[in-house]
Amino acid sequence: MTRAFWILLRREIGAFFMSPVSHVIFALFNLVMGFSFWFCAAYMGQGVRNITVMQVFFMIFYFWFCLIIMIPIFTMRLFAEEYKSGTIELLMSAPVLEWDVILSKFFACAVFYAGLWFPTLFYLSAYQTLTAHQVPVEWGALAMSYLLVLLIGLFYIAVGLFTSSLTKNQVLASFASFVIIALLFFAGFLGFTLMGSGPGAVKLVDYVATLRHMQLFAGGVFDSRPVVFYLSGTGLFLFLTYIVISLRKLRS
């Protein structure tokens, strides 16, 4: 990492935490997640279950709704705002590499994304306190669940970064990111319609099925294939962003 990268990273992180939109996203996200955990705890309190409260939490509708909706919202401004304000010309004419600009924005988003999830670490502590620690905690499964949440987030952030590099219209960038992320997520449900198409098609769908990945990791089963899939997808969309930025720099 170059010195320019660290300077740009501080700039991007500062822009995130000074933006009113970021504070609204943080508040709404944790409000929905708090309600989601309360719902999960209430569900677990109805009787003995063969799953943990955190497994329910990571599989529930509210969890995926926030993940699919929130990331396009806070990634839409990354390049689109630079295009609209005209600061992209100043930025790209400075003695910085394209990768410095791209990775600084990407990692700033990753820091903000991790900050969104940080308060959820206290949910389980509160649940344990209320139940007098009578419910055992599978710490390995919990750690793997958060690992997958991070990997999914990095992949979706890379998608949002790419769509933001395509246009100066933030709404259009957000919508394009949402469409790609939603298609990637709901592709996993194709497995139900491909049961008669042979094991190869089903395995291919399972490879990209985010819901299936979370089910495995939240249950304490580690599979390296989702890790490779999300890291590869992240790298692919970062590279596509690099191509777009390089072409724009050549034209200017």
C-alpha positions in Angstrom: 0.0 0.0 0.0 1.4 3.4 -0.9 1.3 6.5 1.2 -1.3 8.0 -1.1 -3.6 5.1 -0.3 -3.5 5.8 3.4 -4.2 9.5 2.9 -7.1 8.7 0.6 -8.4 6.0 3.1 -8.5 8.6 5.9 -10.3 11.0 3.6 -12.9 8.4 2.6 -13.5 7.2 6.2 -13.9 10.8 7.4 -16.4 11.4 4.6 -18.4 8.4 5.7 -18.6 9.3 9.3 -19.3 13.0 8.6 -22.2 12.2 6.2 -25.7 12.5 7.7 -26.8 9.7 5.4 -24.3 7.4 7.0 -25.7 8.2 10.5 -29.3 7.6 9.2 -28.2 4.2 7.7 -26.5 3.2 10.9 -29.5 4.1 13.0 -32.0 2.4 10.7 -29.9 -0.7 10.3 -29.4 -1.3 14.0 -33.1 -0.5 14.7 -34.1 -3.2 12.2 -31.5 -5.6 13.5 -32.5 -5.0 17.1 -36.1 -5.7 16.2 -35.0 -8.8 14.3 -33.1 -10.2 17.2 -36.0 -9.5 19.6 -38.3 -11.4 17.1 -35.8 -14.3 17.1 -35.5 -14.4 20.9 -39.3 -14.4 21.1 -39.5 -17.3 18.7 -36.9 -19.3 20.6 -38.9 -18.6 23.8 -41.9 -20.4 22.5 -40.4 -23.9 23.1 -37.3 -26.1 22.7 -35.7 -25.7 19.3 -33.0 -27.7 17.5 -31.3 -24.5 16.3 -29.8 -21.5 18.1 -31.1 -18.0 18.3 -28.1 -16.8 16.2 -28.9 -19.3 13.5 -32.4 -17.9 13.3 -31.0 -14.3 13.4 -28.7 -14.9 10.4 -31.5 -16.6 8.3 -34.4 -14.3 9.0 -35.9 -12.0 6.3 -34.9 -8.8 8.1 -31.3 -9.8 8.0 -31.2 -10.2 4.2 -33.4 -7.2 3.6 -30.9 -5.0 5.3 -28.0 -6.6 3.5 -29.5 -6.3 0.1 -30.9 -2.8 0.5 -28.4 -1.0 2.7 -25.2 -1.7 0.7 -26.4 -0.2 -2.6 -27.4 2.9 -0.6 -24.1 3.7 1.0 -22.0 2.7 -2.0 -23.9 4.7 -4.6 -22.0 7.9 -3.8 -18.4 6.5 -4.0 -17.6 7.5 -7.6 -21.0 9.0 -8.7 -20.6 11.9 -6.3 -17.0 12.5 -7.6 -18.3 12.6 -11.2 -21.1 15.0 -10.4 -19.1 17.4 -8.3 -16.1 17.3 -10.8 -13.6 16.3 -8.1 -12.8 13.1 -10.0 -10.6 15.1 -12.5 -8.6 16.6 -9.7 -8.3 13.3 -8.0 -7.1 11.4 -11.1 -4.7 14.2 -12.1 -3.0 13.9 -8.7 0.1 11.7 -8.3 -2.0 8.7 -7.2 -2.6 5.3 -8.8 -6.0 4.1 -9.9 -5.8 1.3 -7.4 -5.1 3.7 -4.6 -8.4 5.5 -5.3 -10.4 2.3 -5.8 -9.0 0.4 -2.8 -9.3 3.4 -0.5 -13.0 3.7 -1.3 -13.5 0.0 -1.0 -11.8 -0.4 2.4 -13.5 2.7 3.8 -16.8 1.1 2.9 -15.6 -2.1 4.5 -14.8 -0.2 7.8 -18.3 1.4 7.7 -19.9 -2.0 7.0 -18.1 -3.6 9.9 -19.2 -0.7 12.1 -22.8 -1.4 11.2 -22.5 -5.0 12.6 -20.5 -4.2 15.7 -23.5 -3.4 17.9 -25.0 -6.8 17.1 -22.2 -8.5 19.0 -23.9 -7.3 22.2 -27.2 -8.9 21.3 -26.1 -12.3 22.3 -24.6 -11.0 25.6 -28.0 -9.5 26.4 -29.8 -12.7 25.5 -27.4 -14.7 27.7 -28.0 -12.3 30.6 -31.8 -12.5 30.3 -31.7 -16.3 30.1 -29.2 -16.6 33.0 -26.7 -18.2 30.7 -28.8 -21.3 30.5 -28.5 -21.4 26.7 -25.2 -22.7 25.4 -23.4 -20.7 22.8 -21.7 -22.2 19.8 -18.8 -19.7 19.5 -17.3 -21.5 16.5 -20.5 -21.3 14.5 -21.0 -17.7 15.6 -17.5 -16.7 14.4 -18.0 -18.4 11.1 -21.4 -16.7 10.7 -19.8 -13.3 11.1 -16.9 -14.3 8.8 -19.4 -15.1 6.1 -21.3 -11.8 6.8 -18.0 -10.0 6.2 -17.2 -11.9 3.0 -20.7 -11.3 1.6 -20.5 -7.6 2.5 -17.1 -7.2 0.7 -18.5 -8.9 -2.4 -21.6 -6.6 -2.4 -19.5 -3.5 -1.7 -17.3 -4.4 -4.7 -20.5 -4.6 -6.8 -21.7 -1.2 -5.5 -18.3 0.3 -6.2 -18.4 -0.9 -9.8 -21.9 0.4 -10.5 -21.0 3.7 -9.0 -18.0 4.0 -11.3 -20.3 3.7 -14.3 -22.5 6.8 -13.8 -22.7 10.2 -12.1 -26.4 9.5 -11.1 -26.4 8.1 -7.6 -29.9 6.8 -7.9 -29.1 4.9 -11.0 -25.9 3.5 -9.5 -27.9 2.4 -6.4 -30.5 0.7 -8.5 -28.0 -1.1 -10.7 -26.2 -2.3 -7.7 -29.4 -3.5 -6.1 -30.4 -5.4 -9.3 -27.0 -7.2 -9.5 -27.0 -8.1 -5.8 -30.6 -9.2 -5.8 -30.0 -11.4 -8.9 -27.0 -13.0 -7.2 -29.0 -13.6 -4.0 -32.1 -15.0 -5.6 -30.2 -17.1 -8.0 -29.8 -19.6 -5.1 -33.6 -20.2 -5.3 -33.2 -21.6 -8.8 -32.2 -24.9 -7.1 -35.8 -25.6 -6.4 -36.7 -25.4 -10.1 -33.6 -27.4 -11.4 -34.1 -30.5 -9.4 -34.9 -32.4 -12.6 -32.0 -30.9 -14.6 -29.3 -33.2 -13.2 -26.9 -33.0 -10.2 -24.5 -30.7 -12.1 -27.0 -27.8 -12.4 -28.0 -28.2 -8.8 -24.4 -28.1 -7.6 -23.8 -25.0 -9.7 -26.7 -23.2 -8.1 -25.6 -24.3 -4.6 -22.2 -22.8 -5.3 -23.7 -19.3 -5.6 -26.6 -19.8 -3.2 -26.0 -17.2 -0.4 -28.8 -18.5 1.7 -27.4 -22.0 1.6 -23.9 -20.7 2.5 -25.3 -18.9 5.5 -27.2 -22.0 6.6 -24.0 -24.0 6.6 -21.8 -21.5 8.3 -24.4 -20.6 11.0 -24.7 -24.3 11.7 -21.0 -24.6 12.3 -20.1 -26.3 9.0 -17.1 -24.6 7.3 -16.9 -24.9 3.5 -14.1 -23.3 1.6 -16.1 -23.0 -1.6 -18.2 -20.0 -0.5 -15.0 -18.3 0.7 -13.4 -18.7 -2.7 -16.6 -17.6 -4.4 -16.9 -14.4 -2.5 -13.3 -13.4 -2.6 -13.1 -14.2 -6.3 -16.3 -12.2 -6.9 -14.9 -9.3 -4.9 -11.6 -9.3 -6.9 -13.6 -9.5 -10.2 -15.7 -6.5 -9.5 -12.7 -4.5 -8.2 -10.9 -5.3 -11.4 -13.9 -4.2 -13.5 -13.9 -1.0 -11.6 -10.3 -0.5 -12.3 -11.0 -1.0 -16.1 -13.8 1.6 -16.0 -11.7 4.2 -14.1 -8.7 3.6 -16.4 -10.8 4.2 -19.5 -12.2 7.3 -18.0 -8.8 8.6 -17.2 -7.6 7.9 -20.7 -10.5 9.8 -22.2 -10.0 12.8 -20.0 
